[in-house]
């Protein structure tokens, strides 16, 4: 069961991607020219995606993967190219449609099932689950609860990212609130790395999992930290 705060924020995220910033997001995730600020975000996202992919097997033949919050599908397509059977899900039907369109001509597209919905929807069991920047807009307790629901359906590892609580990121978020929102996304919810580690180590929802690799990516206006929970 999801909390009221999770459901409220989920609705805000869906509205943002489907109605407010679809064109901007489509451009950001393409090779089209973007502003200097958005270029830093693009580089950061590319680096983070490559980091997460480097934690997955090079040969994924016979393995299953859930791309939880697939966006425009770049990670899902790479995993499928390695032989994985991929379920790619996102809150935004428009992003899912764009992801399917971009993947359509690729030989690996047949191994991807794209669908619109919540990342924690019960759509099967998986060897790997990847949540790239999918929980960064949720409060800590909601983010952990979402990861717990995913852990119940994961057999090998969960790779996820969160917004690390740092003084610099806090300042940037404070300054950002002073400007008109325009097509900005719902606010990011920074989390304490130490507290998150303690929670994941003691919460029974993650029994059988151990903390694995960690990597922080900072690129201009992009701040994100990857963590691995593995069995």
N, C-alpha and C positions, 0 to 999 in steps of 0.2 A: 504493500500500500504506500502511495506517495503522500507527502505532506502537502498542506495548503500552500506553503511558501514555495515548494518545488513546482507545484502546478501553476502558480501565478507567474513565476519566472519563466517556466516553459512556454506559457502563452506569449510572454513578451518577446522571447527569443524567436518564436515562430513568426510573429508579426514583423519583427525587424527584418528577418531574411526574406520573407515572402512579399512584403509590401513596401518597406522603407529603403532597403539597401541592396536589393537583388542585382541591379545593374552594376553598382560599385563593386560588389563581391565577385560577380562574374568577371569583371575586368581585372580585379586584384589577382585572381587565380588563373589568369591567362598570361600570355606573353606581351600583351598590349602595354604601351607606355603608361606609367602612373606617376603621381606626384612624388617628391622626395620622401615625404613621411611614409606614404604607402609603399614605396620601394623598400624601405627598411622593414616594414611588416612582411612584405613578400619574401625578402631574404630570410627573415627569421623563421617564417613558416616553412620555407623550403628546407632550411637547416634542421628544423625540428622533425619534419617528416622523414628526412634522410636518416636522422638519428634513430628514430623509432624503427624504421625499416632495417637498419643495421643490427637491431636486436632480434630480428626475426630470422629464421633459417633461410639460407639462399635457395635451397630446394624445398618447396612446400607441397610437393606432390602428395596427395592423399590427406592433407591437413585442411582444417576448416578455420576460418577467421571471421570475426564480426568487426566491421568498421563502424563503431558506435558514434554517430555524428560525422557521417562521411563527407559532408560538404559537397564539393564538386568532383569527388571521386578519385583523386590522384593516388592516394595511398591504396585504396581498394584495387585499382588497376594494376599497380606494381605487385601487390601480393598475388593477384590472379595470374600475373605474368610469370611468377615463380611456381605456379602450379596449384595454388590454394583454391579451394572453393569458398567464395566470399559472399557474405551477406552484408550489404551496405545500407545503413538506415540513417535517416536524418529527419528532424522535425519539419523541415521545409519541403513541401512537394515541388516547389520550383527549383530548388537546388538539386533535388533528386532527379528531376527531369533533365536538368542541364548535365549532371554527372552521367546519366545514361546516354545522352546525346554525344557527349565527348568520347565515351568509351566505345560507342557502337561499332566503329570501324576497326577496332583493335581485335586481333585474334583471341585474346584472353577474355573478351567481353562475355562470352558464353558461360564463363565460370563465375560471373557476378550476378547476384540477385539484388536489384535496387528496390528499396521500399521506403515510403514515408511513414514516420511514426516516432514514438519515443525510443530512445536508445536502450531502455531497459525492458522493452516489450518482450514477452516470452516467445522468441522466434527460433529456438533451438539450443543445442549445446555446441560449444566451440573449443577447439584446441587453443586458439589465441583470441583475445579481445583487445582492440586498440581504441582508445578514447583520446584523440588528439584535440586539445582545446575544447572538449565537449562539456567539461564540468566547471569551467573557469567563471561562469556567471552565477553559480549556485552558492548558497551559504555552505559553510564547512560541513554541518551536519547533514544537509541534503546531498552534498557531493559524496560524502562517505556512504550514505544510504544507497545512492545510485550504484556506486562501485560494489557494494555488498550484494545487490541484486544481480549484478553482472558476474560476480565471483561464484555465485551458486551455479552458473552455467558454463564455467571455464575449467578446462582440464589441464592446461599447461601454464599459461601466463597471461596476465593483464598488463598492458602497457598504457599508461595514462599520463596526462599532463595537468598541471595546476599553475595558478599564478602565485609565485613565491612572495611572501610578505617581506618587502625591503623598504628602507627609507626612501630610496629614489622613486620606486614605483608608487609609493604612497603619495609623494609630492606630485608626481605626474597626474595621478587620479584626482587629486584635490584641485589642481590647476584646470584639468579638463572639465570639471563641474562648473567652472566660471564662464564657459562658452556655450553658445546655443548648441543643442544636441544634434540638429541636422540629421545626418544618416549614421550617427554613431550608434554602436551596439549597446545593449543593456550593460550596466556597469559591471566591471570585473570585481570578483570577490577574492582578494588576496588571502592566502592561508599560510600559517606558520609551518615550516617544514618539520620542525621538531615535534610539534603537537600532532601533525598528521602522521608522522612515523609512529608515535606512541599509540595513536588510535588504531592504526592498521595492525600493530603488533599485538594488541590486547583484545580487539573486538572479535567475538566469536564468529562473525560472518566471514572472517578471513582465516579461520582455522585451516591449517594445512598449507598456507601460503607463507613465503618468506620474502623479505625485501631483497631486491636484486639491484640492478644498475640504476644510476641516477645521472642526469645531465641537465645543466641549465643553459638555455639559449637566450642571449640578449642581443637584440639588433635594433638600435634606434628606439622606436616606439613598440617593439615587440619584446615581451618578457614572459617566459614560460619555462617550467621545469618538468622534465620527464622522469617518471619513476617506473620501476618494474616490480610487479608482484608475481612470483613464480612458485610453482609446486615442485 
